[in-house]
Amino acid sequence: MSALFVSMPLLAYGLGRVFGVEPRAHRLLAILALGAVGALALALAQTGGDLAKLQFGWGETAFFLGCIASALYPVLSKWGLGRGILSPDAAVRTFWSLAAGGVLIALVGFIAEPVAAMWRMRIGDVLLVAYLGVFSSGATFWLMQRATGALTPGAVTAYSYLVPFVSMLLLFVTRPDVIGWQWLPGSLLVITAIALVSRNSAGQPAVPTRCSEGTQSRPR
């Protein structure tokens, strides 16, 4: 799953080029490739370097389709902003994204999951769902929408390279005995890629959109 997840920034860059919201940027493409290599190195470190453990089946196929959909999210958001279809307010865009997604997930849940199981939820389950809703969904989508107004889709999704790195840090806290030198190359590559993305985004303006966060862009 980690190996598939790190393809998302490269997918966002390619799809952004197709939709015309991502400028041709060989430097950014090289940085994204660097981050992908680092994230893959972390995934391999978790498997102990055993490539046989990186399997691809129906579950992985469904997950990869989800990665494509996630890569399309900032692309379509940028495309909609540029045409004045979406609200210039990041909070409004986030609300409708989560509302639509919540309805779709609820419908799938009612069809595929036993509804009676909800009554067996404990207080810890409720708190975990609340945490995921507020931070993993609400805050994450709001930050992504805020960034979409100023950055290109490739740069926005590049920060997802931090996910396997943060997972490694959590693993270090909970199981320090499994962390070894094999984690170092991937960690350094991911940190370098994120730093280069930040520097590249600060030095190069994103593709101009018709709407920005609360302002109307003016022709030069």
N, C-alpha and C positions, 0 to 999 in steps of 0.2 A: 504493500500500500504506500509506503514511503517512496519507493522508486517511481510509482505512477504519479504520486502527488507532486513530485518535484518537476514534472513535465508541464505543470500549469502555467508558470511564467512564460515559457517558450511558446506554449499554445496561445496565450493571451497576446503575445507579440505578433505571431503569425495571423491570428484572427483580426487583430487591430489593423494590420496592413491591408487585409481584405476589405474591411469596412471603412478604411480611409481615416482612421483616428489615431494611427501610430505612424510617426515619420520614419523614414529609412534611417536607421542608426546602427551601423556596424559595431560601434563601441558598446552600445547597450546589449546587442545580441551576444557579443563576446562575454560581457559580464554575466548575463543570464546563463550562458553555457558554463561559465566558471562556477556559479552557484549551484547549478544542477549537478556538476561533477562532485562538488563538495558534499551536497546532500545525499547523493548516491553512495559516496564513500562512507558516510555515517550509517546508511542503511546496511551496507555490506559489513561494517564493523559490528552491527547488532547481530548479524547472522554468523559472525565469526569467519567471514570471508568465504562462506559456502554458497556458491552461486546456485546450487541445486535447490536451495530453500526459497529462491525467488521464483515462485511458480506463477503461472498465468492461466486462470480458469474462468468459469462463468461469473464468479463473484468479483474477480479482478476486472473483468470486462465491464460489469455494471459500475464498478467504482471508477474506472477510466472514463466512462460516459459522464459520470458525475464531475470528474475533473474538467472535462470539456465544457460542461455547463457552467462550472465555476469560473473558468477562463473567459467565457462569453459574458459573464455578469458585468465586469467593468467595461468591456468593449461596448456592449449595448447601452450601458449607462452613459458612456462618453458620446456615443452616437446619438442617443436621445437628447442629451444636453445640447449638442451642436445644432440640432434642428428645432430646439425650443419645445420638444414634446414633453420632456420631464421638467418637474419643478426645479428651480435653481437652489432650493433649500435642501441640504443634505438630510435633515431630520425628516422632512416630508417623504423624500425618496426612500429612506430607510423604513419608515412606517409602512408604506404600501408594499415594499418588498417583503417585509416580515409578515404582514397581514395575508398577502397572497400565498406566501410559502406555508404559513400556518394552516390555512384552509386546505391546501393540497395535501399536506402531511396528515392532517386530521382525517381527510377522506380515505387516504391509503391505509391509515391506522384502523379505521372502523371496518374496512374491507378485509384486511390481512391479519389483524391482531384480535385476540379475544378481548372484548370490551370489559368483561367481568374481571379481568386481571388488574384493572385500574384500582379496584377496591382493596386489593392486597398490597398496595403501595404503603411503605412505611414512611415515617417523617424524614428519614435520611434520603429516601428516594425523591420525595417532594423537594427537599432542599437542593439536591443535585440537579434536578430538572430546572429549578428556578435559577440556579447558578449558570447552567448552560444557556438558558434563555436570555439572561441579562448580559453575560460577558461573552460567551461563545457565539451568540447570535446578534443581540442588540448592539453591544459596543463594537463588535468586529465589523458589522455591516455599516454602522455609522462612520467608523473610521475609514472604511473602504470608500464610502460615498464622498466623504470629505476629501480624500486623496484623489478621487477620480476627477474632481473639479479642477485640480492643479497639475496632476501627473498623467502620464500616458498609461494605458492598461498594462503594458509590460513592466513598467516601474512599480505600479501599484501591487501587482501580484508577486513581484520579486521578493517582497518581504516575507512571503510564505516559506522561503528557504530557512527562516528562523525556527520553523516548527520542529524539524528533526533535531536541531541544535538545542532547543529548550527541552525536548524529550530526553536528550542525552544528559542535560544538567539535572533533570528530575531523577533519572536513573542513577546518576552519580550520588545523589542525596540518599536515595532509598536502597541502592545496591552498589556501593562503591567497589565491591570486590570484582565486579564484571567490567569495570572501566580500565582500559589499558592504553598503551601508546598507539594502538591501531585507530583510536578515535581522534587523534591529534590532526592528521592531514585534512580530514573532512571538516573538522571544526575551523581550522585556519582558513580553508577555502571559502566556507560559508561566511565567516566574519569579514573576510576581504571583499567578497561579492557584495554584501550589504553596505559596507562602507563605500565601495565604488558606485553603487546605485544611488546612494544619498548624494555623493559628490557630483555624479553625472546629472541627476535630476535638478540640483541647485544651479548647475552651469548651463543647462539647456532647457528653454521653455517648452512646455507641452504644446501639442497641437491646439490652436485657439478654438474655442467653442463660442457659440452664440450666447450661451448663458454661463455665468460663473456663479460662485457662491454669493448671491444677493446683488450682483452687479451685472450690467450689460456691457459686453465687450465693444470697444470703439474701433472702427477701421483706422489703420495707420495711413 
